[in-house]
Amino acid sequence: MNVLVFDIETIPDIESGKRLYDLEGLTDKEVAEVMFSRRRQETDGTSDFLRLHLHRVVAISVLLSTKDKLNVWSLGTLESSEADLLQRFYEGIEKYTPRLVSWNGRGFDLPVMHYRALLHGVSASRYWETGANDQGFKWNNYISRYHDRHTDLMDVLAAYEYRAVAPLDQIATMLGFPGKMGMSGDKVWDSYCTGKLAAIRNYCETDVLNTYLVYLRFELMRGHLTNETYAAESSRLRQMLREENKPHLTEFADRWLAAPALKN
């Protein structure tokens, strides 16, 4: 089975903020601060995390695992539009019909992409298939919470109980994987404002790698991998990271190697 692990990074949707709150004439930073302020008012000061329809996607990183190849990359280029990033993501689903794997993808990444695809008119027929044109999707599709065509590891491991959810960084670190490297989600807007989109994309790729490593442990736990096939897939990933010869991937491999190994 083809597996596509994914993660997104977002910033405030400044254009929608201007339209919704009549903020024409303000700078992007000023608009964002108004949006954060309004959100704090809505939550009685407990959070300024924007509602999902007010996020703009600036990076989509993926890891594709097939029988013949294993690759991790960020879609598009530094100059790609949001619509282009989204279209490339959905085209990958059209091409490979993979199992999607995420950490909190059901609660964040996919709903955000739904709203953004709606805004840009992005086509995604395979993704939205639920059996009308392909009976194989009737009982296992990307939309249903309880189907594994999209496996949201955070949701599944918490047994669909919100009180039991855990952060990816802590689970990855607990399992002996690198965890967060150099950035966190709450720093993305500041990084974007200072022109560090490349660093955002690199950070997103390391989150995808952590998610894939947790997924391999999950597959081992539920008997879909043996100790031998788990070790082989881990070795394949290490080799790929070395062959890519990119500083952030090499650092990820070094941290992984240096971390205390768990006994299977």
N, C-alpha and C positions, 0 to 999 in steps of 0.2 A: 504493500500500500504506500502511495505517495503521502508524505507528511509535510505540511507547510506551517511552520511556527511563525508567529507574527507579533509585532508590537508597534504602537504608534506613539508619536510625540506631538503635542499640540500647544498652541498659543491662543490667546483671546482672539475671537473673530471681530476684528476692529470695525470692519465695514458694517456688519450686522449691528454692532453696538451703536454705531453712529445713527443708523436708521431707526432702531428701536427706541433709543433714548434722546433723539434729536440733538446729537453732539457734533454736527458739522462745524468745522473750523478749529477743532481741538487737535492737538498732536496725537499720534498713536499711543504714546505713553499716557497722556492725559485721559484719553478714551478708556484705555485699559484700567486705569485707576478708578474711574467712575464705575466701570463694570464690576470691579472687585468690591468697591464700596457698597454698591447696591446689593451685591450678594451677601456681604456681611450683615446688611440690614435685614435681609430675608431670613438669615440664620441666627438672628440675635447675637451676632458677633462671634459665632463659633467657627465659621469657615468662610473663606473667600473663594473656594473652589467653584468655578462657574458651572452653571447647568450645561448639560452635554451638548445642546444645540448651539451653544455659544463658543464652542471650541473649533479652531481651525487646524487642520492636519498639516504639519510641516515635515514630518518624516514617517515613513513606513519601512520598517526593516523586517526581513524575512530570512528564515532558514528553510531550504528545500532539501528534503531527504528522499531520494528515489533509490531504486535498486542499483543504479549505475553511477549516481553522483550525490555529492553532499556539498552545498554551498550556502554561505551567508552573505547578504548584501543589503543595501538600502535601495529602494526603488527610485528610478529616475536619476536626476542630477541635482546639483545645488540650484540650478535655474528652473527646475521643473515646477509647473503650476500644481496646485492642490488637486485639480481635476485630473491632471495627468497621473499623479501618484495613485489616486483612487482607481482610475481606469486600468492601470498596470496591475494593481492588486486583483481586481476582479477578472482581468484577462488571464491571470495565473490560475484562478479557479476554473475558468472555462477550459484551459489547456490541460490541466493535470487532474482535475476533480480530486483534490487531496483531502486528507483529514486535516482540518485546521486545528492548531493547538495554540492556546494562549494562557496568560495569567490575568484573570479578570477581563477577558475579552467580551464576555457576555454582558458584564456590568458597565464597561466603559468603551473599549476600542470599537466594537462592532456598532453599538448605537451611535457613536460619534460619526462613524463612516456612513451609516444610513442617512443621517441628516445632511452630511456633506455631499453625498451622492445625489440626494434629492435636490439640493441646491444647485448642483452643477449639471444635472441631467445625465448622470453617468449610468451606462447600461450594465446590468449584472444579472442576466437571466439565469445562469447556472446556479449562482448563489441563492437566488430566491425560489428555486425549484422546490416544490413540496409534493410532487407526484402527479401533477396534471399532465405533464409531457414525458415524464420518466418515472415509471412505477417504483424504481429502485429508491426514489427519494421520498416515497410516501411514508415509510416507517423509519427513515433515517435521513434527516436533512440538516442543513446548516442553521435553521431557525429555531428548532425545538430545543428547549433547555436540556431535555433528558435524552437526546440523541448524541452519539459520539462522533458524528461527522464534523462537529465542532466540539472539541474537548477543552473546556475551560478548567484548567487544573485547579485554580483557586476554588472554584465553585464545587467541583467534584470531590476534592480532598476534604473540604469542609462539610461534605454530605448535604450540600445545598442549604446549609444553616448559616445565616449571616453572622451570627455571634461566634462562629468557629473559624472565620476566615483569617488568613495570615498573610503578611507581606512577602512578596517574592524574595526580597533581599535576605530576610531572616531564614526562610526555608532553604534557599540556596546555600547560604553560609553554614547553616546547621548540617547540611549534607556534604560539606567539604568542597563546595564550588566557590568561585570568586565573589559572587554577589555584586553589589553596586560598585562601579568603577568611575570615579572622577566627577560624577554629576548625579543629580536626582531630579525627579519630575518637577519639583517646585522651583528648580533653578532654570528651567528651559526658557521661560519668557525673558529673563535677564540675559541669558546667553544669546538668545536670538537677537535681542536689541543691540548687542555688541558685535554682531556679525559672526557668531560662532556656530553657524548651521552645520558645518562639517563635524564639529565636536558633538553636536546633538545627534547627528546620524550615527556616529561611532558609538555613542552611549546607548542608543537604541539597539544597535547590533549586539552589544554585550548583554543587554536584557534578554534578547532573543536567545542568545547562547545559554544563559542561566535557565531560561524556561525549557529549552530542549534537554538540558541535563536533568532537570527535575522530571521531565516527561519520560526519559529513559529509565529513571528509578521507578516511576509509576508503572511503566510497562513491565519492569522486572518484578515489582510487587504483585501485580495481578497475573503473572505467569505467561505474559506474551513474549518475554525475553528470558532466556536462561542466563546463568552467570557467564557462560562462555560467549553468548551472542551480545550480552550487555558489554562485556569487556571489549569485544571486537568493534562494536559501534563507538564506544568511547575512544578506542585507538584510532578509528577512522576520523573522528572529529579532531583529535589532537593533530593528526597528520595534515588535515585540511587547514587548520589554523596556522601551522608552520609554513605550509606551501604558499599561503596567501601573502606572507611576508609584509603584513601591515602592522604598524606599531601597536595599535590597540588590540589586535587579535593575538599578536605575539605576547603582549602583556597578560592578556586573559589566559593564554596557555601556560605562561610562567606561574601565575598565581594559582591556577588549578593544580599544577604539578607540585607546588610548594605546600599546598594545603594538606593537613592530615587526612589520610584516606580512611573511608569508612570500610568496615569489614562487611562483606555480603553474607 
